[in-house]
Amino acid sequence: MIKIEQLPQKEIKKGFKARFVHTLHTTLGFWEVEKGAVLPMHNHIHEQSTQVLEGKFEMTIGDETKIYEKGDLAVIPPNVIHGGVALTNCQLFDVFSPVREDYLK
């Protein structure tokens, strides 16, 4: 059993703190995001699913911008540019496939 709150927390970008679980094929990310924190537009080889657990997060995926709230889920295909901003303090849950090697450290 894994207790998420007992995993080490890392600040990946200013205002974005995460705890990670890595499986054979996926990385799970449990994020705490500060209001106003900006995730710059970027892309990566990973398929990504992001669920808002708490708060409001404005996300642009490709050329479409939407506000995601508690319970909303975004699916981001590999290599598609995306980014966003926390409109409130947020808790987000990400699933990446394949494993995010850059988050293993």
C-alpha positions as CSV (number, residue, x, y, z in Angstrom):
1,M,0.0,0.0,0.0
2,I,1.2,3.5,-0.8
3,K,0.2,6.5,1.3
4,I,0.4,9.5,-1.0
5,E,1.0,12.0,1.8
6,Q,4.1,10.1,2.8
7,L,5.8,10.3,-0.6
8,P,8.5,12.9,-0.9
9,Q,7.2,16.1,-2.5
10,K,9.3,18.0,-5.1
11,E,8.7,21.5,-6.6
12,I,9.0,20.8,-10.3
13,K,8.2,24.4,-11.4
14,K,7.5,27.5,-9.4
15,G,4.1,26.9,-7.7
16,F,3.9,23.2,-8.9
17,K,4.7,20.6,-6.2
18,A,4.3,16.9,-6.9
19,R,4.5,13.5,-5.4
20,F,5.1,10.7,-7.9
21,V,4.5,6.9,-8.2
22,H,6.2,5.1,-11.0
23,T,5.0,1.8,-12.3
24,L,6.4,-0.3,-15.1
25,H,4.6,1.7,-17.8
26,T,3.2,4.9,-16.2
27,T,4.0,7.8,-13.9
28,L,1.3,9.0,-11.5
29,G,1.6,12.6,-10.4
30,F,-0.2,14.1,-7.4
31,W,0.1,17.9,-7.7
32,E,-0.5,20.8,-5.4
33,V,-0.6,24.0,-7.5
34,E,-0.6,27.5,-6.1
35,K,-3.1,30.1,-7.4
36,G,-1.5,32.0,-10.3
37,A,1.2,29.4,-11.0
38,V,1.8,29.1,-14.8
39,L,2.6,26.0,-16.7
40,P,4.3,27.2,-19.9
41,M,3.3,25.8,-23.2
42,H,5.2,22.6,-23.9
43,N,4.9,19.1,-25.3
44,H,6.4,15.7,-24.7
45,I,6.2,12.1,-26.0
46,H,3.9,11.0,-23.2
47,E,0.2,10.5,-23.4
48,Q,-1.2,12.5,-20.4
49,S,-4.5,12.5,-18.6
50,T,-5.1,15.2,-16.0
51,Q,-8.0,15.3,-13.5
52,V,-8.8,18.3,-11.3
53,L,-9.3,17.0,-7.8
54,E,-9.8,20.5,-6.3
55,G,-9.8,24.1,-7.6
56,K,-10.0,25.6,-11.1
57,F,-7.3,25.2,-13.7
58,E,-7.3,26.9,-17.1
59,M,-5.6,24.7,-19.7
60,T,-4.8,25.1,-23.3
61,I,-4.4,21.9,-25.3
62,G,-3.5,22.5,-28.9
63,D,-5.5,25.6,-29.9
64,E,-8.4,25.0,-27.4
65,T,-8.5,26.7,-24.0
66,K,-11.0,25.5,-21.3
67,I,-11.4,26.0,-17.6
68,Y,-11.3,22.6,-15.8
69,E,-12.9,22.3,-12.3
70,K,-13.2,19.5,-9.7
71,G,-14.0,16.2,-11.4
72,D,-13.1,17.4,-15.0
73,L,-10.6,15.3,-17.0
74,A,-8.4,16.3,-19.8
75,V,-6.7,13.8,-22.2
76,I,-3.6,15.1,-23.9
77,P,-2.2,13.0,-26.8
78,P,1.6,12.6,-27.2
79,N,3.5,15.5,-28.7
80,V,0.5,18.0,-28.5
81,I,1.4,21.4,-27.1
82,H,-0.3,22.3,-23.9
83,G,0.0,24.6,-20.8
84,G,-2.1,26.4,-18.3
85,V,-2.6,28.5,-15.2
86,A,-4.1,27.8,-11.8
87,L,-7.1,30.1,-11.3
88,T,-7.3,29.0,-7.7
89,N,-5.1,26.7,-5.5
90,C,-5.5,23.3,-7.1
91,Q,-4.9,19.7,-6.6
92,L,-4.4,17.8,-9.9
93,F,-3.8,14.1,-10.7
94,D,-1.8,13.2,-13.8
95,V,-1.2,9.9,-15.5
96,F,1.7,9.7,-18.0
97,S,2.5,6.9,-20.3
98,P,5.3,5.9,-20.8
99,V,7.1,6.6,-17.5
100,R,8.3,10.2,-17.2
101,E,12.0,9.5,-16.9
102,D,12.7,13.2,-16.0
103,Y,10.5,12.8,-12.9
104,L,12.4,9.7,-11.6
105,K,15.1,11.8,-10.0
